[in-house]
Amino acid sequence: MSSKEFDRRSKGRSKRTKSTGEGLLQQSAAGLLAGKVDKAIQDLRRALNMGYDDSAVHFMLCGAEMSRGNLSAAARHAEDTIIRTPEGRRGIAFFTLGAIHDAMGATDEALRAYRKSLTEYE
């Protein structure tokens, strides 16, 4: 879905929705698509502070922190995503964690995460 299409679909939502965790998640996705990484991170952290501790929030924070070059924070959010995602559905999170470790020069950790990603697809 393009950023414009996401914006068009989101315009009809109430202001109250944007104050919920789900609303902040949707708003953050639109922000990331538009390149507004800092604002998206701020909204995602607000969602966490509101108790919306969801795997999608952590995965989006992981990607946002990767785009800022903050690999240690990205790795923490990838690990949080793995913890909050059911077994058999964590492949992409393990793969992402492997890519982060690889970028950090932690080859052994990267290989472990990449191998785990192969067993985590349904």
Secondary structure as UniProt FT lines:
FT   HELIX           3..10
FT   TURN            11..12
FT   HELIX           15..18
FT   HELIX           21..33
FT   TURN            34..35
FT   HELIX           37..49
FT   TURN            50..51
FT   HELIX           55..68
FT   HELIX           71..84
FT   TURN            87..88
FT   HELIX           91..103
FT   TURN            104..105
FT   HELIX           107..119
//
